[in-house]
Amino acid sequence: MDGVCAIVAGSAFGVLGALPPAVLFERALRRSHPVGVAAGLASILAAFAVHTCSILVVWLVSRADVLLFGAAEVISFLLVWVVEAVRAWRDAQRDTSPRERKSGESSR
């Protein structure tokens, strides 16, 4: 496995690992279906399993590329969550009035 392949595979597995919790997060943002704690815990465990197993496989196949793979995996995972955080922030700001956001005072 060369460096470019490790980066591409790490990016792919980072996004793949971020998908289960991101799907539940999108459902919670839409407020169409309630999201339970058990489903949230299962999605976190699925993400953990994807990341752990993929790192283990790369460690077994090519120990020289573990750092590149892991760094790409973490960066892509965090980028997915940056996008989700921006979407959640915009959704939270949509419900407030423009005056409330600019004043900086408490809304009495």
C-alpha positions as CSV (number, residue, x, y, z in Angstrom):
1,M,0.0,0.0,0.0
2,D,1.5,3.3,-1.0
3,G,0.9,6.7,0.6
4,V,-1.7,8.0,-1.8
5,C,-3.7,4.8,-1.5
6,A,-3.6,5.0,2.3
7,I,-4.8,8.6,2.3
8,V,-7.7,7.8,-0.1
9,A,-8.7,4.7,1.8
10,G,-8.4,6.6,5.2
11,S,-10.6,9.4,3.8
12,A,-13.2,6.8,2.6
13,F,-13.3,5.0,5.9
14,G,-13.5,8.2,7.8
15,V,-16.6,9.3,5.9
16,L,-18.0,5.7,6.2
17,G,-17.5,5.7,10.0
18,A,-19.2,9.1,10.3
19,L,-22.3,8.1,8.4
20,P,-24.3,6.2,11.1
21,P,-24.2,9.1,13.7
22,A,-24.6,11.7,10.9
23,V,-27.8,10.0,9.6
24,L,-29.3,10.1,13.1
25,F,-28.2,13.7,13.5
26,E,-29.9,14.6,10.3
27,R,-33.1,12.9,11.4
28,A,-33.0,14.8,14.7
29,L,-32.5,18.1,12.8
30,R,-35.6,17.4,10.6
31,R,-37.6,16.6,13.7
32,S,-39.7,14.2,11.6
33,H,-38.8,11.1,13.6
34,P,-37.7,11.0,17.2
35,V,-34.3,9.6,17.7
36,G,-33.8,7.3,20.7
37,V,-30.8,6.9,23.0
38,A,-30.4,3.3,22.0
39,A,-30.2,4.2,18.3
40,G,-27.6,6.9,19.1
41,L,-25.5,4.5,21.1
42,A,-25.7,1.8,18.4
43,S,-24.6,4.4,15.8
44,I,-21.6,5.4,17.9
45,L,-20.6,1.8,18.4
46,A,-20.9,1.2,14.7
47,A,-18.7,4.2,14.0
48,F,-16.2,3.0,16.6
49,A,-16.2,-0.5,15.0
50,V,-15.6,0.8,11.5
51,H,-12.7,3.0,12.6
52,T,-11.1,0.4,14.9
53,C,-11.4,-2.5,12.4
54,S,-10.1,-0.4,9.5
55,I,-7.0,0.8,11.5
56,L,-6.4,-2.8,12.6
57,V,-6.5,-4.1,9.0
58,V,-4.1,-1.4,7.8
59,W,-1.8,-2.2,10.8
60,L,-1.8,-5.9,9.8
61,V,-1.3,-5.2,6.1
62,S,1.1,-2.3,6.0
63,R,2.4,-0.9,9.3
64,A,4.3,1.9,7.5
65,D,1.0,3.5,6.3
66,V,-0.9,3.4,9.6
67,L,-0.1,7.0,10.4
68,L,-1.2,8.4,7.0
69,F,-4.3,6.2,7.0
70,G,-5.3,7.2,10.5
71,A,-4.6,10.9,9.9
72,A,-6.7,10.9,6.7
73,E,-9.5,9.0,8.6
74,V,-9.6,11.4,11.5
75,I,-9.5,14.5,9.2
76,S,-12.3,13.3,7.0
77,F,-14.4,12.2,10.0
78,L,-14.0,15.7,11.6
79,L,-14.8,17.4,8.3
80,V,-18.1,15.6,8.1
81,W,-18.9,16.8,11.6
82,V,-17.8,20.4,10.8
83,V,-20.5,20.3,8.0
84,E,-23.0,18.9,10.4
85,A,-22.2,21.5,13.1
86,V,-22.6,24.3,10.6
87,R,-26.0,22.9,9.5
88,A,-27.1,22.6,13.2
89,W,-26.0,26.2,13.9
90,R,-27.9,27.5,11.0
91,D,-31.0,25.5,12.0
92,A,-30.7,26.9,15.6
93,Q,-30.3,30.5,14.3
94,R,-33.3,30.2,12.0
95,D,-35.7,30.2,15.0
96,T,-34.4,33.5,16.5
97,S,-35.3,36.9,15.4
98,P,-32.7,39.1,13.7
99,R,-33.0,41.7,16.5
100,E,-32.2,39.1,19.1
101,R,-29.0,38.0,17.4
102,K,-27.6,41.5,17.0
103,S,-28.5,43.1,20.4
104,G,-26.5,40.9,22.7
105,E,-29.0,41.6,25.4
106,S,-31.3,39.2,27.1
107,S,-34.7,38.9,25.5
108,R,-37.2,40.2,28.1
